[in-house]
Amino acid sequence: MTEAPLLILYTGGTFGMVESPRGLVPGGDIARRIQQALTGLPPARQASLPSFEVREAATPIDSSAATPLDWQSLARELADAYAEQRYAGFVVIHGTDTLAWTASSLAYQLQGIDRPVVVTGSQKPLEADDSDALANLEAALRFAALPALQEIAVCFAGKLLRGVRTRKWDTHAVDGFASPNYPLLGEMVAGQAILYAARGLDDQQRGLPRFELTNDGGSRESPVARIALWPGLSTRLLERWLLDDGIHAGLLEVWGSGNIPDDPALLEVLARASGEGKLLAAISQCPHGPVAIGTYAAGQGLLDAGVMSGDAMTPEAAITKLVHLLAQPLSEAERRQRFLTSLVGER
């Protein structure tokens, strides 16, 4: 596959945006615009780029409008393109606002993939002054051409990060993404894509792909509630969120290494939700470090209520994992076991 082209899937986002009377909006004609932008590279760098094809979404979107249904559709498109056996790797151009969410969801849906899937975007549009779009695309193409990369990764500002460990870290800075609890998978060094292979998933995913795509049509609405604790959180509000019939899982963002208020009424709500078969998990509000539920007496109630530890997972990785598990034909016990297992290096 080393001589095969790469496939670029353009979904929208700032990368391809153009001016409108209401501000920046997703633009089209991206294949021509990419080719035009690449002519700005030095001739030697142009010549050394891997060959590629471009597919543009019928309706490019601002990534703030993305839903679980969009994650499912994109994963299906990648799986279908993979099945064609024509492409050495894939680049997904995506808006930065929910890029980490999409990358995380793709990681679960495309478990076992033996080819690179590199998600990228930009903080400024492709044709804007001082845009980071071309540099990000060039780096993504170079990483996507490396056969040793066998997972979903995010490429931004010359850094390659595990998709399921990535978070948007800055609203405007060129270096807008970070991987708080896992080292870089690679970096651009003197114009070369350097992969730190020992940090990759290839050894864990050897064998045929075991994609876990859903065929239920998907939903635009998430069945998972995300609740960040704050001092004085009302038990009544927690009950409305977690005991709603449309909610089947909840992610609690707790304090420190896994602490919550020692409030019997609050803990009773958690126990009731868990008793109804809803998957409850907890991560820390601190971006660095894992939760260790039960270390402090203030966190013991989480264990008693059946709340699972999310270890050092990002909120994006934890929620998309819960969404993914709920879409699979699994028992509650199997879903709990798989949440507590690292599937794609997320924990």
C-alpha positions in Angstrom: 0.0 0.0 0.0 3.0 2.3 0.2 2.4 3.5 -3.4 -1.3 3.9 -2.9 -2.8 7.4 -2.5 -4.2 8.9 0.7 -7.8 9.9 1.0 -8.7 13.3 2.4 -12.3 13.6 3.8 -13.3 17.2 4.2 -16.2 17.6 6.7 -16.1 21.4 7.2 -14.7 23.6 10.0 -12.6 26.7 10.0 -10.0 25.1 7.6 -12.3 25.7 4.6 -14.4 28.6 5.8 -15.0 31.7 3.8 -16.4 35.1 4.6 -20.1 35.8 4.5 -22.3 38.8 5.7 -22.8 36.9 9.0 -19.2 36.0 9.5 -17.2 32.9 8.6 -19.1 29.9 7.2 -18.0 26.5 5.8 -17.0 26.8 2.2 -16.8 24.3 -0.6 -14.6 23.6 -3.7 -12.0 22.3 -1.2 -10.0 20.1 -3.6 -9.1 23.0 -5.9 -8.3 25.2 -2.9 -6.0 22.6 -1.4 -4.1 22.2 -4.6 -3.8 25.9 -5.0 -2.5 26.3 -1.4 0.0 23.5 -1.9 1.7 25.5 -4.7 2.9 27.8 -2.0 5.2 25.1 -0.6 8.8 25.0 -1.8 9.1 22.7 -4.9 11.1 20.0 -3.0 8.4 19.7 -0.3 5.6 19.7 -2.9 7.4 16.8 -4.8 7.9 14.8 -1.6 4.2 14.9 -0.6 2.3 11.6 -0.9 -0.4 11.5 -3.6 -4.0 12.0 -2.4 -7.6 12.2 -3.4 -10.2 14.5 -1.9 -13.8 13.8 -1.0 -15.9 16.7 0.2 -19.0 16.4 2.4 -22.2 17.2 0.6 -22.9 19.9 3.2 -19.7 20.9 5.1 -20.6 22.0 8.7 -19.2 24.0 11.5 -18.1 21.3 13.9 -20.1 22.9 16.8 -23.1 21.4 15.0 -21.7 17.8 15.0 -23.8 15.1 16.7 -23.3 11.3 17.4 -25.0 10.7 14.1 -22.3 12.6 12.3 -19.6 10.5 14.1 -21.4 7.4 12.9 -21.7 8.6 9.3 -18.0 9.6 9.2 -16.9 6.2 10.6 -19.0 4.4 8.1 -17.5 6.5 5.2 -14.0 5.7 6.5 -14.9 2.0 6.8 -16.3 1.9 3.3 -13.2 3.6 1.9 -11.0 1.2 3.8 -12.9 -1.7 2.2 -12.0 -0.4 -1.2 -8.4 -1.3 -0.5 -7.2 1.6 -2.5 -5.9 4.0 0.1 -2.7 3.8 2.2 -4.2 6.1 4.9 -6.8 8.7 5.6 -6.8 12.4 6.6 -10.0 14.0 8.0 -10.3 17.7 7.9 -12.6 18.8 10.7 -13.6 21.9 12.7 -11.6 22.3 15.9 -14.5 22.9 18.3 -15.5 19.2 18.5 -12.5 17.7 16.7 -11.4 15.8 19.9 -14.9 14.3 20.2 -15.0 13.0 16.7 -11.5 11.6 16.9 -12.4 9.8 20.1 -15.6 8.3 18.6 -13.8 7.2 15.5 -11.2 5.4 17.7 -13.9 3.2 19.2 -15.8 2.6 16.0 -12.7 1.7 14.0 -11.0 -0.5 16.6 -8.3 -2.6 15.1 -7.6 -0.4 12.1 -4.2 -1.2 10.5 -3.9 2.1 8.6 -3.4 5.7 9.7 -6.4 8.0 10.2 -5.2 11.5 10.9 -7.7 14.2 12.0 -6.7 17.8 11.5 -8.1 21.3 11.1 -6.9 24.8 11.7 -7.5 27.9 13.8 -7.6 30.1 10.7 -9.1 29.5 7.2 -6.9 28.2 4.5 -6.6 31.5 2.6 -6.3 33.7 5.6 -3.2 35.7 6.4 -0.8 33.7 8.7 -3.1 30.7 8.5 -2.0 27.4 10.1 -4.2 25.4 7.7 -1.5 24.5 5.1 1.1 23.5 7.7 -1.4 21.3 9.5 -2.5 19.6 6.3 1.1 19.0 5.1 2.0 17.4 8.4 -1.2 15.3 8.5 -0.5 14.0 5.0 3.1 13.1 5.9 2.0 11.2 9.1 -0.9 9.5 7.2 1.6 8.0 4.8 3.5 6.2 7.6 2.4 2.5 7.7 3.5 2.1 11.3 0.8 4.5 12.4 -2.2 2.2 13.0 -4.7 4.2 14.9 -6.8 7.4 14.9 -4.5 10.4 15.7 -4.8 14.2 15.8 -2.2 16.3 14.0 -1.9 19.9 14.9 0.9 22.4 15.1 3.5 19.8 14.1 2.5 17.4 16.8 0.8 14.0 16.5 -1.5 13.0 19.4 -3.5 10.0 20.2 -7.0 10.9 19.1 -8.7 9.4 22.2 -6.3 11.3 24.5 -6.7 14.7 22.8 -8.4 17.9 24.0 -8.8 21.3 22.6 -6.6 23.4 24.9 -6.7 27.0 23.5 -9.4 28.9 21.6 -7.0 30.8 19.3 -3.4 29.7 19.6 -1.8 27.8 16.7 -0.8 25.1 19.2 -4.4 24.6 20.1 -4.5 20.9 21.2 -3.0 19.0 24.0 -2.7 15.4 25.3 -2.7 15.9 29.1 -2.1 12.3 30.2 -0.3 10.6 27.3 2.9 11.6 25.4 3.0 12.6 21.8 2.8 9.9 19.1 5.1 11.9 16.8 6.4 15.3 15.8 7.5 17.2 12.7 11.2 17.6 12.9 13.0 19.6 10.1 10.2 19.0 7.8 10.1 15.2 8.4 7.3 13.3 10.1 8.9 11.4 13.0 6.8 8.7 14.6 7.5 7.5 18.1 6.5 3.9 17.3 6.9 2.5 20.8 3.9 4.7 21.9 1.6 3.4 19.2 -1.2 0.9 19.1 0.0 -1.3 16.3 1.3 -4.1 18.6 -2.0 -4.2 20.4 -4.1 -4.2 17.2 -2.4 -6.8 15.1 -4.7 -8.9 13.0 -7.8 -8.2 11.0 -9.7 -5.0 11.8 -12.6 -5.5 14.1 -14.6 -2.4 13.3 -17.6 -1.8 15.6 -20.0 0.2 13.5 -23.6 0.5 14.5 -26.5 -0.2 12.1 -29.3 1.3 14.1 -29.5 4.5 12.2 -27.9 6.5 15.0 -29.3 9.6 16.8 -28.5 13.2 16.9 -29.3 13.3 20.6 -26.8 11.9 23.1 -28.0 9.3 25.6 -25.3 10.4 28.0 -25.5 13.3 30.5 -22.3 15.2 31.4 -22.4 16.7 34.9 -19.6 18.7 36.4 -20.0 19.1 40.1 -20.0 22.5 41.8 -20.4 23.5 45.4 -24.1 23.5 46.3 -25.2 21.3 43.4 -28.9 20.6 43.9 -30.0 17.0 44.3 -33.2 17.9 42.5 -31.2 18.9 39.4 -29.1 15.8 39.5 -32.3 13.7 39.8 -33.8 15.5 36.7 -30.7 14.8 34.7 -29.9 11.2 35.6 -33.4 9.8 36.1 -34.7 11.2 32.8 -36.0 8.3 30.6 -33.9 9.5 27.6 -30.6 9.3 29.6 -28.9 5.9 29.8 -25.5 6.9 31.1 -23.8 9.7 33.0 -20.3 11.1 33.3 -19.6 12.8 36.6 -16.7 15.3 36.7 -15.8 15.2 40.3 -13.2 17.0 42.5 -9.6 16.0 42.9 -8.8 12.3 42.8 -12.5 11.3 43.1 -14.4 13.3 45.7 -18.0 14.3 46.0 -20.1 15.9 48.8 -21.0 13.5 51.6 -24.7 14.1 51.0 -27.0 11.0 51.5 -29.7 12.5 49.2 -27.2 13.0 46.3 -25.7 9.6 46.7 -29.2 8.1 46.7 -29.9 9.6 43.3 -26.6 8.0 42.0 -27.6 4.7 43.4 -31.1 4.8 41.9 -29.7 5.7 38.5 -27.2 2.9 38.7 -29.9 0.5 40.0 -31.9 1.3 36.9 -29.1 0.0 34.8 -27.6 3.3 33.8 -23.9 3.4 33.3 -22.3 6.0 35.6 -18.6 6.9 35.5 -16.4 9.5 37.1 -13.4 11.5 36.0 -11.6 14.3 37.7 -12.2 18.0 36.9 -8.4 18.3 37.0 -7.0 17.9 33.4 -3.9 16.1 34.6 -3.9 12.8 36.6 -6.4 10.0 37.2 -9.2 9.6 39.6 -8.7 7.1 42.4 -12.2 6.6 43.8 -12.2 5.6 47.4 -8.8 7.0 48.3 -10.7 9.6 50.5 -13.7 9.0 52.5 -15.5 11.7 50.5 -15.3 9.5 47.4 -16.4 6.2 49.0 -20.0 7.0 48.2 -19.2 6.8 44.5 -18.1 3.2 44.9 -21.2 2.4 47.0 -23.4 3.8 44.3 -21.9 1.7 41.5 -20.0 4.6 39.8 -17.1 3.4 37.6 -13.7 5.0 37.6 -12.8 6.8 34.4 -9.1 6.7 35.3 -7.3 9.6 33.4 -9.7 9.7 30.5 -10.6 12.9 28.9 -14.3 14.0 29.0 -14.4 13.5 25.2 -13.1 10.0 25.4 -15.3 9.0 28.3 -18.6 10.3 26.8 -18.0 8.9 23.3 -17.1 5.6 24.9 -20.3 5.5 26.8 -22.2 6.5 23.6 -20.4 3.8 21.7 -21.1 1.0 24.3 -24.8 1.9 24.5 -25.0 1.5 20.7 -23.6 -2.1 20.9 -25.8 -5.2 21.6 -24.2 -5.8 25.0 -25.5 -6.6 28.5 -25.1 -4.1 31.3 -22.3 -6.2 32.8 -20.5 -6.4 29.5 -20.7 -2.7 29.0 -19.3 -2.0 32.5 -16.5 -4.5 31.9 -15.6 -2.9 28.6 -15.8 0.7 30.0 -13.2 -0.4 32.6 -11.0 -1.9 29.9 -8.6 0.1 27.7 -9.9 -0.6 24.2 -7.9 1.9 22.2 -5.4 3.3 24.6 -7.9 5.7 26.2 -7.1 4.9 29.8 
